[in-house]
């Protein structure tokens, strides 16, 4: 895969993860793992990299830096693996907990609706605004619009990065949201009548294992059994290519639901091991034009899971540094920064605000010029568009059906008759 596409590996949206409730915790409490800040930091890292990429120069598109510094910058694509792992953890954890407890969790459609309520308003707004402004006359590139609206642009080598390039990762996530939602009824049926907690957890582990195995098989097909061109984007950025990432995230959710907990030293060792492995993998990854480099993504995912295990295999309290207010604030804007910053960069380049490309560290200015308006627009989105979907979600009950706002009147009428 050519280095010119690294910037497409951006960071999709994540949520905070509900921590397991202690037996002594008040009923109904739901402590949260302090992970939300990761999305904001990762989004800003992507903006920083895009500034770096925008400053390539010459006929050969030479990068501003070389050597180890350049290798570290190219390694920012590990963030997409991190967020796929986190998404697998976030979405599968409630399902795995229901299996562990032997109860029936929320229907699969609720899982899907809750996720889409968070993602769709801003996603559709960005896609429509950018498409309309870049297609001023009809019919325009209607195939591009249709694919982005249906999250199917990942199947097109031509349109996968059109309109808003980073949106490809949202399309990949959408496929796994649907997969998990479809799996929930089968999981609920399979755990019925199983008295053994271990057997129920084994049911919860089936989809993570299948997802990881399918991902490995796909990588074998695309890198060993066939010769795929480095610019076959629909191969390298397909949902199947990220199966291992989601499988590892869902597997970590099963471990959390199973009650696996680690002491302080073990968690610290896992965290250090995961972070150290990520640094080593970034420094040793071969050029992206080689298909073998795709195997670094599942290794990134495994290293990320090891680092996250230091947090999620624990019930708290956590370090106060993880709840530092600026970090938390940036985390709330991560999804907006992620989706908005590329259109912002394109607009600033179009009106001539961005400086001319040049080698060295000058790209930092470009990144700053893009980051400031992206953060501001993300803040506006967090107060307007993003809450809109959650308000619509409130019109449904916990089973995903339209909420009955007058059920209390029925109860009052029955009470009067009694």
C-alpha positions as CSV (number, residue, x, y, z in Angstrom):
1,X,0.0,0.0,0.0
2,X,1.4,3.4,-0.9
3,X,2.2,5.9,1.8
4,X,-0.1,8.4,0.1
5,X,-3.1,6.7,1.7
6,X,-1.9,6.6,5.3
7,X,-4.0,9.6,6.2
8,X,-7.1,7.7,5.5
9,X,-6.6,5.5,8.5
10,X,-8.4,7.9,10.9
11,X,-10.2,7.5,14.1
12,X,-13.8,6.6,14.4
13,X,-16.0,7.5,17.3
14,X,-15.9,5.6,20.7
15,X,-17.8,5.8,23.9
16,X,-16.7,5.5,27.5
17,X,-17.0,1.9,28.7
18,X,-19.2,1.0,31.6
19,X,-17.1,-0.6,34.2
20,X,-18.3,-3.7,36.1
21,X,-20.3,-2.8,39.1
22,X,-18.9,-3.9,42.4
23,X,-21.2,-6.1,44.5
24,X,-21.0,-3.4,47.2
25,X,-21.9,-0.6,44.8
26,X,-25.3,1.1,45.0
27,X,-27.9,-0.6,42.9
28,X,-28.1,1.0,39.4
29,X,-24.6,2.5,39.6
30,X,-22.6,2.3,36.4
31,X,-19.0,3.5,36.8
32,X,-17.1,4.4,33.7
33,X,-13.7,3.4,32.5
34,X,-11.7,6.7,31.8
35,X,-11.1,6.0,28.1
36,X,-13.0,8.8,26.4
37,X,-10.0,11.1,26.2
38,X,-8.3,8.6,23.8
39,X,-10.5,9.6,20.9
40,X,-9.7,13.3,21.2
41,X,-5.9,12.7,21.4
42,X,-6.1,10.3,18.5
43,X,-8.1,12.8,16.4
44,X,-5.6,15.5,17.1
45,X,-2.8,13.1,16.1
46,X,-4.5,12.5,12.8
47,X,-4.8,16.3,12.2
48,X,-1.1,16.6,13.0
49,X,-0.3,13.8,10.5
50,X,-2.4,15.4,7.8
51,X,-0.4,18.6,8.2
52,X,2.7,16.5,7.8
53,X,1.3,14.8,4.7
54,X,0.2,18.1,3.2
55,X,3.8,19.3,3.2
56,X,5.2,16.6,0.8
57,X,7.2,18.2,-2.0
58,X,8.7,17.6,-5.4
59,X,7.8,15.2,-8.2
60,X,8.3,12.2,-5.9
61,X,6.2,13.6,-3.1
62,X,9.0,13.5,-0.6
63,X,8.0,13.6,3.0
64,X,9.1,16.5,5.3
65,X,11.0,14.2,7.6
66,X,13.1,11.1,7.1
67,X,14.5,8.2,9.2
68,X,13.0,7.4,12.6
69,X,10.9,10.6,12.8
70,X,9.2,9.8,9.5
71,X,8.6,6.1,10.6
72,X,6.9,7.4,13.8
73,X,4.7,9.7,11.8
74,X,3.7,6.9,9.4
75,X,2.8,4.8,12.5
76,X,-0.1,7.0,13.4
77,X,-2.3,4.7,11.4
78,X,-2.3,2.5,14.5
79,X,-4.9,4.7,16.0
80,X,-7.6,3.3,13.7
81,X,-6.8,-0.2,15.0
82,X,-7.1,1.2,18.5
83,X,-10.5,2.5,17.9
84,X,-11.7,-0.6,16.2
85,X,-10.6,-2.5,19.3
86,X,-12.4,-0.1,21.5
87,X,-15.5,-0.3,19.5
88,X,-15.5,-4.1,19.8
89,X,-15.0,-3.8,23.5
90,X,-17.7,-1.1,24.0
91,X,-20.4,-2.8,21.9
92,X,-19.8,-6.4,23.0
93,X,-19.4,-5.8,26.7
94,X,-23.1,-5.6,27.5
95,X,-23.8,-8.7,25.5
96,X,-21.0,-10.6,27.2
97,X,-22.2,-9.5,30.7
98,X,-25.7,-10.7,29.9
99,X,-24.3,-14.1,29.0
100,X,-22.2,-14.2,32.2
101,X,-25.3,-13.4,34.3
102,X,-27.6,-15.7,32.4
103,X,-30.0,-12.9,31.5
104,X,-31.4,-11.6,28.3
105,X,-29.8,-8.3,27.3
106,X,-31.2,-5.6,25.1
107,X,-32.3,-6.6,21.6
108,X,-29.8,-6.3,18.8
109,X,-31.7,-3.5,17.2
110,X,-31.2,-1.4,20.4
111,X,-27.5,-1.9,20.1
112,X,-27.5,-0.7,16.6
113,X,-29.9,2.2,17.2
114,X,-28.0,3.5,20.1
115,X,-24.8,3.6,18.1
116,X,-26.3,5.1,15.0
117,X,-28.0,7.8,17.1
118,X,-24.6,9.0,18.1
119,X,-23.0,8.8,14.7
120,X,-25.5,9.6,12.0
121,X,-26.4,13.3,12.5
122,X,-22.9,14.7,12.1
123,X,-21.9,12.0,9.6
124,X,-24.8,12.7,7.3
125,X,-24.4,16.5,7.7
126,X,-20.8,16.4,6.7
127,X,-21.4,14.1,3.7
128,X,-24.3,16.2,2.4
129,X,-22.6,19.5,2.9
130,X,-19.4,18.5,1.3
131,X,-21.1,16.6,-1.6
132,X,-23.4,19.5,-2.4
133,X,-20.6,22.1,-2.4
134,X,-18.4,19.9,-4.6
135,X,-21.2,18.9,-7.0
136,X,-22.9,22.2,-7.7
137,X,-24.8,20.8,-10.7
138,X,-27.0,17.7,-10.9
139,X,-26.8,14.8,-11.2
140,X,-23.2,15.2,-9.9
141,X,-21.3,12.1,-8.7
142,X,-24.6,10.5,-7.4
143,X,-22.9,7.1,-7.0
144,X,-20.5,8.7,-4.5
145,X,-23.3,10.2,-2.5
146,X,-25.3,7.0,-2.5
147,X,-22.4,4.9,-1.3
148,X,-21.5,7.3,1.5
149,X,-25.1,7.5,2.7
150,X,-25.3,3.7,2.8
151,X,-21.8,3.1,4.2
152,X,-20.8,1.1,1.1
153,X,-18.0,3.3,-0.2
154,X,-15.6,0.7,1.1
155,X,-16.5,-1.6,-1.8
156,X,-15.4,1.0,-4.4
157,X,-11.8,1.6,-5.3
158,X,-13.0,4.9,-7.0
159,X,-15.3,6.4,-4.3
160,X,-13.9,5.0,-1.1
161,X,-12.1,8.3,-0.2
162,X,-14.3,10.8,-1.9
163,X,-16.4,13.4,-0.1
164,X,-14.8,12.8,3.3
165,X,-11.9,10.4,3.2
166,X,-11.8,9.4,6.9
167,X,-15.5,8.3,6.6
168,X,-14.3,5.0,5.3
169,X,-13.6,3.8,8.9
170,X,-17.2,4.7,9.9
171,X,-18.4,2.5,7.1
172,X,-16.3,-0.3,8.3
173,X,-17.6,0.1,11.9
174,X,-21.2,0.2,10.6
175,X,-20.7,-3.3,9.1
176,X,-19.6,-4.7,12.5
177,X,-22.4,-2.9,14.3
178,X,-24.9,-4.7,12.0
179,X,-23.1,-8.0,12.5
180,X,-23.2,-7.7,16.3
181,X,-26.9,-6.6,16.2
182,X,-27.7,-9.7,14.1
183,X,-25.8,-12.0,16.4
184,X,-27.6,-10.9,19.6
185,X,-30.7,-13.0,19.1
186,X,-28.7,-16.1,18.4
187,X,-26.5,-15.5,21.4
188,X,-29.6,-14.9,23.6
189,X,-31.1,-18.2,22.3
190,X,-27.9,-20.1,22.8
191,X,-27.4,-19.2,26.4
192,X,-30.9,-20.1,27.4
193,X,-31.0,-23.2,29.6
194,X,-27.2,-23.2,30.1
195,X,-26.6,-23.4,33.8
196,X,-22.8,-23.2,33.6
197,X,-21.4,-19.7,33.6
198,X,-18.4,-20.9,31.7
199,X,-20.6,-22.4,29.0
200,X,-22.5,-19.1,28.7
201,X,-19.3,-17.1,28.4
202,X,-18.1,-19.6,25.7
203,X,-21.2,-18.6,23.7
204,X,-20.2,-15.0,24.1
205,X,-16.7,-15.8,22.8
206,X,-17.9,-17.4,19.5
207,X,-18.4,-14.2,17.5
208,X,-15.0,-12.7,18.7
209,X,-13.2,-15.9,17.7
210,X,-15.0,-16.2,14.3
211,X,-14.3,-12.5,13.6
212,X,-10.6,-12.9,14.3
213,X,-10.3,-16.1,12.3
214,X,-12.1,-14.5,9.3
215,X,-9.8,-11.5,9.5
216,X,-6.7,-13.8,9.5
217,X,-8.0,-15.8,6.6
218,X,-8.7,-12.6,4.7
219,X,-5.2,-11.3,5.3
220,X,-3.8,-14.6,4.1
221,X,-5.9,-14.4,0.9
222,X,-4.9,-10.8,0.2
223,X,-1.2,-11.0,1.0
224,X,-0.1,-14.6,0.4
225,X,-2.6,-16.5,-1.7
226,X,-3.2,-13.7,-4.2
227,X,-1.3,-10.7,-5.5
228,X,-3.4,-7.6,-4.8
229,X,-2.4,-4.2,-6.2
230,X,-1.3,-1.7,-3.6
231,X,-4.0,0.6,-4.8
232,X,-6.9,-1.8,-4.5
233,X,-8.3,0.3,-1.7
234,X,-11.5,-1.8,-1.4
235,X,-9.3,-4.8,-0.5
236,X,-7.0,-3.1,2.1
237,X,-9.7,-1.0,3.7
238,X,-12.6,-3.5,3.7
239,X,-14.5,-4.6,6.7
240,X,-12.9,-8.1,6.5
241,X,-9.5,-6.6,6.7
242,X,-10.4,-5.3,10.2
243,X,-12.0,-8.5,11.5
244,X,-9.0,-9.2,13.8
245,X,-9.2,-5.8,15.4
246,X,-12.9,-6.2,16.3
247,X,-12.4,-9.8,17.4
248,X,-9.7,-8.8,19.8
249,X,-11.8,-6.0,21.2
250,X,-14.8,-8.3,21.7
251,X,-12.5,-10.9,23.2
252,X,-11.3,-8.3,25.8
253,X,-15.0,-7.7,26.6
254,X,-15.5,-11.3,27.3
255,X,-12.6,-11.3,29.7
256,X,-14.0,-8.3,31.5
257,X,-17.5,-10.0,31.7
258,X,-15.9,-13.2,33.0
259,X,-14.6,-11.2,36.0
260,X,-10.9,-11.4,35.2
261,X,-9.2,-8.8,37.4
262,X,-5.5,-8.0,37.8
263,X,-3.5,-6.5,40.6
264,X,-1.7,-3.3,40.3
265,X,1.7,-4.7,39.3
266,X,0.2,-7.0,36.7
267,X,-1.8,-4.2,35.2
268,X,1.2,-1.9,35.1
269,X,3.3,-4.6,33.4
270,X,0.6,-5.2,30.8
271,X,0.3,-1.5,30.1
272,X,4.0,-1.1,29.7
273,X,4.2,-4.2,27.5
274,X,1.4,-2.9,25.2
275,X,2.9,0.5,24.8
276,X,6.4,-0.8,24.3
277,X,5.1,-3.3,21.7
278,X,3.4,-0.5,19.8
279,X,6.6,1.5,19.7
280,X,8.6,-1.5,18.5
281,X,6.0,-2.4,15.9
282,X,5.9,1.2,14.5
283,X,9.7,1.2,14.2
284,X,10.0,-2.2,12.6
285,X,7.0,-2.0,10.1
286,X,8.1,-2.5,6.5
287,X,7.1,0.1,3.8
288,X,3.4,0.3,3.2
289,X,3.7,-0.6,-0.5
290,X,4.5,-4.2,0.7
291,X,1.4,-6.3,1.4
292,X,3.2,-7.9,4.4
293,X,2.9,-4.5,6.2
294,X,-0.9,-5.3,6.6
295,X,-0.1,-7.9,9.2
296,X,1.1,-5.1,11.5
297,X,-2.5,-4.1,12.0
298,X,-3.6,-7.2,13.9
299,X,-0.3,-6.9,15.9
300,X,-1.2,-3.3,16.6
301,X,-4.6,-4.4,17.8
302,X,-3.1,-7.0,20.1
303,X,-0.7,-4.5,21.6
304,X,-3.5,-2.0,22.1
305,X,-5.6,-4.7,23.9
306,X,-2.7,-5.4,26.2
307,X,-2.3,-1.8,27.1
308,X,-6.1,-1.4,27.6
309,X,-6.2,-4.5,29.8
310,X,-4.3,-2.4,32.4
311,X,-7.4,-0.3,32.7
312,X,-10.4,-2.4,32.0
313,X,-9.3,-5.5,34.0
314,X,-9.8,-3.4,37.1
315,X,-12.7,-1.8,38.9
316,X,-11.0,1.4,39.9
317,X,-10.2,3.8,41.3
318,X,-8.1,5.0,38.4
319,X,-5.4,7.6,38.2
320,X,-6.8,11.1,38.4
321,X,-4.6,12.0,35.4
322,X,-7.1,10.1,33.3
323,X,-9.9,12.4,34.4
324,X,-7.9,15.6,33.8
325,X,-10.6,18.1,32.5
326,X,-8.7,19.3,29.4
327,X,-8.3,15.6,28.3
328,X,-12.0,14.9,29.0
329,X,-13.0,18.0,27.1
330,X,-10.9,17.1,24.1
331,X,-12.3,13.6,24.2
332,X,-15.9,14.9,23.9
333,X,-14.9,16.6,20.6
334,X,-12.9,13.7,19.1
335,X,-15.6,12.4,16.8
336,X,-16.3,15.9,15.4
337,X,-12.6,16.7,14.9
338,X,-12.2,13.4,13.2
339,X,-14.9,14.0,10.6
340,X,-14.6,17.7,10.2
341,X,-10.9,18.3,9.9
342,X,-10.4,17.0,6.3
343,X,-13.1,19.2,4.8
344,X,-11.6,22.1,6.8
345,X,-8.2,21.4,5.4
346,X,-9.6,21.2,1.8
347,X,-11.4,24.5,2.2
348,X,-8.4,26.3,3.7
349,X,-6.2,25.0,0.9
350,X,-8.8,26.1,-1.7
351,X,-8.9,29.7,-0.4
352,X,-5.1,29.9,0.0
353,X,-4.8,30.0,3.8
354,X,-2.5,27.0,4.1
355,X,1.1,27.8,3.4
356,X,3.0,26.2,0.6
357,X,4.4,22.8,1.1
358,X,8.1,22.6,2.3
359,X,10.4,20.2,4.0
360,X,11.2,20.2,7.7
361,X,9.0,21.0,10.7
362,X,7.0,23.7,9.0
363,X,4.0,21.3,8.7
364,X,3.3,22.0,12.3
365,X,1.9,25.4,11.3
366,X,-0.4,23.7,8.8
367,X,-1.6,21.3,11.4
368,X,-2.4,24.2,13.8
369,X,-4.2,26.2,11.1
370,X,-6.5,23.1,10.5
371,X,-6.8,22.1,14.2
372,X,-8.2,25.5,15.5
373,X,-11.3,25.7,13.2
374,X,-11.8,22.0,13.4
375,X,-12.0,22.1,17.2
376,X,-14.3,25.1,17.1
377,X,-16.7,23.4,14.6
378,X,-16.5,20.1,16.6
379,X,-17.6,22.1,19.7
380,X,-20.6,23.5,17.9
381,X,-21.5,20.0,16.6
382,X,-21.2,18.6,20.1
383,X,-23.9,21.1,21.2
384,X,-26.2,20.8,18.3
385,X,-26.0,17.9,15.8
386,X,-24.6,15.1,17.9
387,X,-27.2,15.5,20.7
388,X,-30.0,15.4,18.1
389,X,-29.7,11.7,17.5
390,X,-29.9,11.0,21.2
391,X,-33.1,13.1,21.5
392,X,-34.6,11.0,18.8
393,X,-33.4,7.8,20.6
394,X,-35.3,9.0,23.6
395,X,-38.5,8.4,21.6
396,X,-37.9,4.7,21.9
397,X,-38.1,2.4,24.9
398,X,-35.4,0.0,26.1
399,X,-36.6,-2.6,23.6
400,X,-36.2,-0.3,20.6
401,X,-40.0,0.1,20.1
402,X,-41.7,3.5,20.0
403,X,-42.1,4.9,23.5
404,X,-45.7,5.0,24.9
405,X,-46.0,8.4,26.5
406,X,-49.4,7.7,27.9
407,X,-48.9,4.4,29.6
408,X,-49.2,6.1,33.0
409,X,-52.8,7.0,32.1
410,X,-53.6,3.3,31.6
411,X,-52.1,2.5,35.0
412,X,-54.1,5.3,36.7
413,X,-57.3,4.1,35.0
414,X,-56.6,0.5,36.3
415,X,-55.9,1.8,39.8
416,X,-59.2,3.7,39.8
417,X,-61.1,0.6,38.8
418,X,-59.5,-1.4,41.6
